[in-house]
C-alpha cells in the first residue's frame, strides 16, 4: 500500500528525463498532481538539463538575468524512498 507524498519526503523518480535519480520534495501541487523536487547528486550534464530561466528586470529582481529552475514531476512518476528500500 502506497502512502501519500508530502513535503520534505525523499523520493525516487520512476520515469521521465530524470529516471533513477533521487530527490527531496519541496512542494506538492495538489490541483495539478505534481511535486516540485530538489534533485540530489546529479551529474553536471543532468544539472545543466534542468536549466536556467531568463528573467526580465523588475522590482523584485532589479538586474534581471538568469535564475535556477526546479524540477516538477507528476506524482505517479515518484516512489517514496522508504518503500524502495523495503522492496529490496
The 8 nearest C-alpha neighbors of each residue, nearest first, counted from 0:
[[1, 2, 82, 3, 79, 78, 86, 85],
 [2, 0, 3, 82, 79, 78, 4, 81],
 [3, 1, 4, 0, 79, 82, 5, 78],
 [4, 2, 5, 1, 79, 74, 78, 8],
 [3, 5, 2, 8, 79, 6, 74, 27],
 [6, 4, 8, 3, 7, 27, 24, 26],
 [5, 7, 24, 26, 25, 8, 27, 4],
 [8, 6, 24, 23, 25, 5, 9, 26],
 [9, 7, 24, 6, 23, 5, 10, 4],
 [8, 10, 23, 80, 22, 79, 24, 7],
 [9, 11, 79, 80, 78, 22, 21, 23],
 [10, 12, 21, 78, 80, 77, 20, 79],
 [13, 11, 77, 18, 19, 20, 14, 76],
 [14, 12, 76, 18, 77, 19, 11, 78],
 [15, 13, 18, 76, 12, 16, 17, 19],
 [14, 16, 18, 17, 13, 76, 12, 72],
 [15, 17, 18, 14, 45, 48, 12, 19],
 [16, 18, 15, 20, 19, 12, 14, 45],
 [19, 17, 14, 12, 13, 15, 20, 16],
 [18, 20, 12, 13, 17, 11, 21, 14],
 [21, 19, 12, 18, 17, 11, 22, 38],
 [22, 20, 11, 10, 39, 12, 38, 19],
 [23, 21, 38, 39, 10, 37, 9, 36],
 [22, 24, 9, 37, 36, 8, 7, 10],
 [25, 23, 36, 7, 6, 8, 26, 35],
 [24, 26, 36, 35, 6, 7, 23, 37],
 [27, 25, 35, 6, 24, 34, 28, 36],
 [26, 28, 34, 29, 33, 35, 6, 5],
 [27, 29, 33, 31, 32, 30, 34, 26],
 [30, 28, 32, 31, 27, 33, 34, 26],
 [31, 29, 32, 28, 33, 27, 34, 73],
 [30, 32, 33, 29, 28, 73, 34, 27],
 [33, 31, 29, 30, 28, 74, 73, 34],
 [34, 32, 73, 28, 74, 72, 31, 27],
 [33, 35, 27, 72, 71, 26, 28, 74],
 [34, 36, 71, 26, 25, 70, 24, 27],
 [37, 35, 24, 70, 23, 25, 22, 38],
 [36, 38, 23, 22, 24, 69, 25, 39],
 [37, 39, 22, 36, 21, 23, 41, 40],
 [40, 38, 22, 41, 21, 37, 23, 20],
 [39, 41, 42, 38, 21, 20, 22, 46],
 [42, 40, 39, 46, 45, 43, 38, 20],
 [41, 43, 45, 44, 46, 40, 47, 39],
 [44, 42, 46, 45, 47, 41, 48, 40],
 [45, 43, 47, 46, 42, 48, 41, 49],
 [44, 46, 48, 47, 42, 43, 41, 49],
 [45, 47, 43, 48, 44, 49, 41, 42],
 [46, 48, 50, 44, 45, 49, 43, 51],
 [49, 47, 45, 50, 46, 44, 43, 51],
 [50, 48, 47, 46, 68, 45, 70, 51],
 [51, 49, 47, 48, 68, 67, 52, 46],
 [50, 52, 67, 66, 68, 65, 53, 49],
 [51, 53, 66, 65, 54, 67, 68, 50],
 [54, 52, 65, 64, 66, 51, 55, 63],
 [55, 53, 63, 64, 65, 52, 56, 66],
 [56, 54, 63, 57, 64, 53, 60, 62],
 [55, 57, 63, 61, 62, 60, 54, 58],
 [58, 56, 60, 61, 59, 55, 63, 62],
 [57, 59, 61, 60, 56, 62, 63, 55],
 [58, 60, 57, 61, 56, 63, 62, 55],
 [59, 61, 57, 58, 63, 62, 56, 55],
 [62, 60, 56, 57, 58, 63, 59, 55],
 [63, 61, 56, 60, 64, 57, 55, 54],
 [64, 62, 56, 55, 54, 60, 61, 57],
 [65, 63, 54, 53, 62, 55, 66, 56],
 [64, 66, 53, 52, 51, 54, 67, 63],
 [67, 65, 52, 51, 53, 68, 64, 54],
 [68, 66, 51, 52, 50, 65, 69, 49],
 [69, 67, 51, 50, 66, 49, 52, 70],
 [68, 70, 36, 37, 71, 35, 67, 49],
 [71, 69, 36, 35, 72, 49, 68, 37],
 [70, 72, 35, 34, 36, 33, 69, 73],
 [73, 71, 33, 34, 74, 70, 35, 76],
 [72, 74, 33, 75, 76, 32, 34, 71],
 [73, 75, 33, 76, 77, 32, 34, 72],
 [74, 76, 73, 77, 78, 32, 72, 33],
 [77, 75, 13, 74, 14, 73, 12, 72],
 [78, 76, 12, 74, 75, 13, 11, 10],
 [77, 79, 11, 10, 80, 12, 13, 76],
 [78, 80, 10, 82, 81, 9, 11, 83],
 [79, 81, 10, 83, 82, 9, 11, 78],
 [80, 82, 84, 83, 79, 85, 9, 10],
 [83, 81, 85, 80, 79, 84, 86, 78],
 [82, 84, 80, 86, 81, 85, 79, 87],
 [83, 85, 81, 82, 86, 87, 80, 79],
 [86, 84, 82, 87, 83, 81, 80, 79],
 [85, 87, 83, 84, 82, 81, 80, 79],
 [86, 85, 84, 83, 82, 81, 80, 79]]
